[in-house]
Amino acid sequence: MVELTSKDSIVSGIYCGLHGQEDCCASRAGAHVALPTAQLPAAVAGMCPLQPGLAARAPQHREHAGCDPGADGPAPHPRDRGWHTASLQHALRVLDMTGLLDDGVEQDPGTMSMWDCTAAVARTCIAQQQGGTAEPGLAPIPVEVRVDLRVNRASYAFLREALRSSVGSPLRLCCRDLRAEDLPMRNTVALLQLLDAGCLRRVDLRFNNLGLRGLSVIIPHVARFQHLASLRLHYVHGDSRQPSVDGEDNFRYFLAQMGRFTCLRELSMGSSLLSGRLDQLLSTLQSPLESLELAFCALLPEDLRFLARSPHAVHLKKLDLSGNDLSGSQLEPFQGLLRAAAATLLHLELTECQLADTQLLATLPVLTRCTSLRYLGLYGNPLSMAGLKELLRDSVVQAELRTVVHPFPVDCYEGLPWPPPASVLLEASINEEKFARVEAELHQLLLASGRAHVLWTTDIYGRLAADYFSL
């Protein structure tokens, strides 16, 4: 009988199988596995959920020639060459751990985090390389381990060694999504150079403060991943109002490299200064985007007008304009963008966009045309209870809507300045008694309209933006 009580036990167990050990025990906090080597490859294949299309390389049954796992009596010894030859027909070739993980943002108790998985597979790859040779007559069976990797300064050296160890090794790491946080530019480049160009679908660089100079160094190493579907870059700064010669050269080089991507469908440039430059950025792309995140990018009306007229607008499934002031001259171009994207838009994030009741009511006729919308984020906007009730009533035509993250109504604050800065809305005290009445009234309105299944909440952290690949 095979018992696996932790996802990283699977990875640790593969190491033992590669080296022909008769019994394998790998323990970690809360993790234990005990597998006879003869059963290891097929047992793991049978217990690990694989993506469609992988079954031919990793059959999901455990039966071997001459061995019924449910039958009484001892299993054939793994050193029996006849048994070993038959078992090779069912040996694990691909182990896909990507579906077993969360991204470390919304923790799911049924999964292990990307941090834990990164440490587990790195440990296993290094140990496999240092573990000696297999027994005579038992050649290692190559296994491709597909994972999402998350790295920071503390784990960089460890992961780099693991990636180096997996090159030419029977246990080969194939990274699907790479998230690098607070990592120096040279270290980011070193990791990118070690990744398999055919596997990577996402690069996510967070809190790295690259600037245009740093980005111009990194981007050609990213552009070699021709199957890349998602690129997430943050804090890319360059003063567009007083551009330097070097800054302009770096920006033009960045644009040229962006033009090399042929499969890109998601682009996130959060907290990057793109005022008046969105047309330059998006015009370089070879294919229309389906997900665009431009949070806190200081967008101008001309940026929104360009996006509304661009080929990207009619393909957008996800749009994040959080932190851009949409209350003044940007409101009309924003409404035009909603019109263009109405047929495809599933996820709309408008946190801290300075939208008060007046702007919301003027936008509702356009917003409700987004009939496929599933998620609407309005947290941090100065909306009143009256505005929220109007939104709730009008959104009845949006049959696919499942989640609305709304702000605390301005009616529930004490002594609120007007117009209230976003910092005040996020930090000021709420009258809990008033807000309880608001919640009860919204709930009754949902019940009366037959939409009790729609979640209206102020919990912005528990309802983070859906990942593009899950839309």
N, C-alpha and C positions, 0 to 999 in steps of 0.2 A: 504494500500500500504506500502511495506517495502522498506526503503532506507538505504543502508549501504555505507558510504563514506570513510571508512578506514578499513583496514584489522583487526586492533586490536579492532574495534568496535564489531566485531563478538565475540571475546573472552569476552569482557566486557558484551555483551548482554547475554551470557550463564549464567553468575552469577545471573542476575536478574531472569532468567527463573528457575533456581534451587531453588530459594527462593519464588517462587509463587507470585512475584510482578505483579500487573496488568499492569502497564506501566513501561517501562524501558527507561531511558535516560542516556547514557554514553558519556561524552564529553571529548575531548582531543584536542590538537592543530590540527585543521582541521578535527576532527572526531566527528560524531554525529549519534546516532541511536535512533529510537523511535519505540518500538515494543510492541503490546499487548502480554502478556504472552502466551495466547492461540495460537498465531501464531508463537512464537519464535522458537521452535525446528524444525518444518518442514520448516519454512522460511529460517533458516540458512542452513539446509540441501539442500534446493533447490538452494541457491545462492553460496554455497561454493564448488569449484571443488574438488572432492574426487578422490583418486587413484582407479584404476580398482580393483574390488573385494570387495569394501566397500559398494556397493549399497545396499546390503541386510541389513546392519546394519544402514545405513543412507539413506533412499530413497530420490531421488532428485526431488520429486514432492511435492506440497504444499496442495493438497486436503485432507480434513478430512471428516469423516462421518458427513453428514448434513451440510457441510460448503463448499461453492464454493467461492474461493477468488475473482472471477470476478463477482459474483452475487450482485444485489442490496440488501440492507437491512443489519441490524446489525448481526454480528457473534454471535454465542452462547456464553454465559458468561462462563469463564474458571472454575467457581465454580460448574457448572453443571457436576455432577459426570459421567453421561452417555457420555457427550462430552469428558470429560477427559479420560475416559477409551478408547474411540475410538482413541483419539489423541496419546495415548501411543504407538499404533501400528506403528505410523509414527515418533516417537520421535527420535531426533538425538542421536546416540550412539558414533560415531567417528567423530571428526573434524580434518581434515588433513590440517594444515597450512603450511606444508613444501613446497608445490608447489607455495605458494604465496610470497615467500621470495627470496631475493638475499643474498649473503654471506658477503656483506659489502665491497667487493673488487671492483667489477664493478657495480656501482649503476644503477639500472633500475628504472626509474620514475614510472613504473607501479607496482612496488613491494615495500614492506617495508623491512627495513634491519633487519638482525638477532639481532642487538642491540635493535631496537625498539620492535621487537616481544618478545625478552627475558623480557624486562621491562613490556610489556603489559600482558603477561601470568603470570608473577610473581605477579604483582599487583592484578590480578583477583583471583588467587589462595589464596592469603593471605586474600583478602576481603571476599571471599566465606567462608573461615574458620571462620572469625570473624563476619559474617553477621547475625548470629542468626539462628533460625530454620524456616522451611517452615510452611505454614498454615496447620491446621489440615486437614487430608484427602488428602493432596497433597505431596506425598513422592518425594524427589529429584530423578531425573532421572540421573543415572551415565553417564558421558560424558568423553571419552578419547580424550585428545587434543594432537595431534602429532605435535611436534615442533623441530626446530633446536635452540640450546641454545649457546649463546656466552657470556663469562664471563671474567672479569678482577678483579683487586683488589678492584676497586670502587663498583662493582656490586655483589661481591661474597656473602656478608652477606644477601642481599636481595634475591638472587636466592636460597641460601641454605634454607632460611625460607620458600620460596615458595615450594620447593621440599618436605620439611618436611610436610607442610600443605596439600599437595596433597595425601600423604599416607593415605589410608582409606577414602578419601574425595570423594564426588560425581563428583568433577572435578579433573581428574587424569592426570598429566603431563606424557607424553611418549616421551622421548628425542630420536630423530633419530641421529643427529650429535651434538657433543659437541666440542666447540672450547674454550680453556682456554688460555688466554694470560697474561704473566707476573704475574703468580699466584704462591704463595709459595707452596712448596711440600705438607705440611699438609692440606692446603685448597683444593688442587687438589684431594687428597685422600678422603677428606670428601665429596666432590661432587660425586665422582665415587661411593662411598658407598650408595648414595641415589638414584642412577639411576636404572631403571628397566632393568635387564639383557637381557630381551627378545626383547627390542626395539632398542637398540643402534647398529648402523652400522658403525659409525666413531668416533674416538677420535683424536683430533688435539690439540697438546700442543705446543704453540709457545712462544718464547722469555722467557722461564722459566729457562734457564741455569741450567738444571738439573744435568748435570754431571753423571758419571756412578753410583755414590753413590745414588743420588736422583732418578735416573731411576730404580735402583734395589728396591727401596722402593715402587715406583708407579706401576711398571709393573705387579706385581701379582694381583693388584686391577683391572687393565685393562684386564688381561687374563681371568677373570671370565666371560667376555662378549663373549660367545661362537659363537655368530652370527656376531661378528665384521668383517667387510669387509675391512675397511681402518684404518690404523694407521699412524699418522703423528707426528714424533718426531723431534725436532731440537736442535742444540747446545749440543749434547751429546759428551763430550770430555773425553778422556783418552789417555795418551801418550803411544802409542804402541811401541815406540822406547826404552823407559825406563819405562816399566810398573812396578807399585808397586804391592806388594802382595795383598793389599786391592783392588786395581783396577782390578787385574786379577780375584779375587773372585767375584767382582761385575759384571764383564763382563760375566763370566761363568753362574752366576745366571740369568742374563738378557737373555742369550741364552736359558737356560732351560725353562724360562717362555714363550719365543717366540715360543717354540715348542708345546705349549698348544693350539695355535690358529689353528682351523680347516677350517675356512671360509675366511681367510685373502687373499685379492686379490690386495690390494694397500699398499705399504710401502714407506714412505718418511722419510729420515734421513738427511735432509739438514743441512749443516754446522756442521757435526759430523766427527770426525777424525776416518776414517775407513781404513787407509792405511794398506794393507796386511791382512785385517780381513774380507773381504767381503765373502770369502768362509765359514768362521765360522758362520757368520750371516745368510746367505741364506740357508745353509745346514740344519739348524734346522727347517725350515718351512715345514709344512706337505703338503701344496698344492702349485702349481706354481703361481707366481705373474703375474698380467696383467698390473700393473702400478708400476714403480720403479723410485723414485726420489733420486738421490745421488749428489745433487748440492753442490759444495765446500766441498767435502769429501776427498780431497788429494789422489785420487785413484792411484794405481800403475799399471804397465802393467799386473802383475799377477792377480790383481783384475778383470780387464777387460777380461782376458783370461778365468778365472774361470766362469764369468757370461756368456760368449759366449758358453761354453760347458754345462752349467747347464740346467735343465729342464725349468727354468724360461724364457730363451731367446726366445724360440719358441712360447711363449704365450704372450709376451709383446705387449700391445697396446700403452702404453705411457712410454717414457724413457726420463729422465732429467739428463744430465751429465754436466750441467752448472758449470763453475768455476773450472773444472778439466782441466789441461793442456794436450791437445791431439796432440800437435804439434811434439813431439819427439818420444821417444820409445813407447808411448801409442798409436800412430797412427795405427800401424798394428793390435794390439789387438782390437782397436775400430772398424776397418773395419771388422774384423772377427765377432764382435758382431752384426754389421749391417747385415751381411750375414745371421746370424742365425735368426734374428728377422724380416727379410724383408717381410715375408708373412703376418704378423699380425700387424706391426707397423703403428699406425695412427697419433701419436703425438711425435715429436722429438724436444727436447730443448737442444741447444748447445751454449747458451749465454756465452761469455767470456771464450772460450776454446782455445785461441791462434791459431786459424786456419787462416792461410794466404792463398794466392792464390795457392801456391804449394801444401799444404795439401788438400785444397778443390778439386783441379783438380784431385789429386790422389784418392780421395774418391768418386768422382762423379759416376764412373761405379758401385760401390756398392750401393751408396745412391739412384740412380735411379731405382734400383731393388725393392725398397720399393714402390710398385705401388699403395698401399692403403693409402699412407701417405696423411694426410689432412693439417697438420700444421708443419712448419719447422721454428725454432727459431735460428737465427745466429747473433743476436745483440751483439755488443762488440767485434767482431773478426776483425782482420786487413785485410780486403778484399778490393781489388781495384774494380774500375768500370769494368775492363776487366774480373775479376773473377766472378762478379755478372752477367754479360751478358752471360758468359759460363754456369753458373748455370741455368739461365732462359731458355737458349736454350735447355739444356739437360733435364730439368724437364718437357718438353712437353709430355713425355711418362707417367708422373704421373697424370693421368686423374682425380684423386680424390683430388689433391692438391687445397686448397682454400686460405691459408694464408701463406705468407713468411714474417717473421720479420727480416729484414736485417740491417746490420750496415751502418752508414755513410761511404761511400767509402774513403779510405785513400787519394785518389786524391783530396778530398774536404777539407783537412786540410792544414794549413800553417805551414811549418817548423816542420814537425812531425819527432820525433826520430825513429830510426829503429833498432830492432823491437820495436814497440810502446807498452808500458805497457797498460793494460786494463784501468787503472785509467786515462791515457792520452786520450784514445779514448772516455771515458765517459765525460770528463771535458773540453777538448780543444775546441777552437772556430772553427766553421764551416764556410767556405766561402759559403754564401747563394746563390750567383749567380751561382757558380759551381754546387751546389747541385740541384738547380732548373733545370739545363740542364740535370743532371743525371736522375732526376725523369721523365722528359719529354721523354728521350730516352728509359728508361725502359717501360714507358707506351706505346710508339709506338711499341716496340718489342712485348709486350703482345697483342696488337691489331693485329699485323701482324700474330701472331701465333694463333689467334682465342681464346685467353684466357683472354679477358677483365674482366671476372668474378673473376679472381684470384687477391687477394689483396697483393701487395708488399708494405710494409710500414716499417718505422723506429719507429713507435709508440709502444714501448714496454709496456707502461702502459695501453694503451687502448686495447691491445690484449694479455691479460694474459692467462696463460696456462689453457686449458679446464679442467674442473673437471672430474675425472675418471668416475663418475657415469653418465656423460652426453656423454661419448664416444659411 
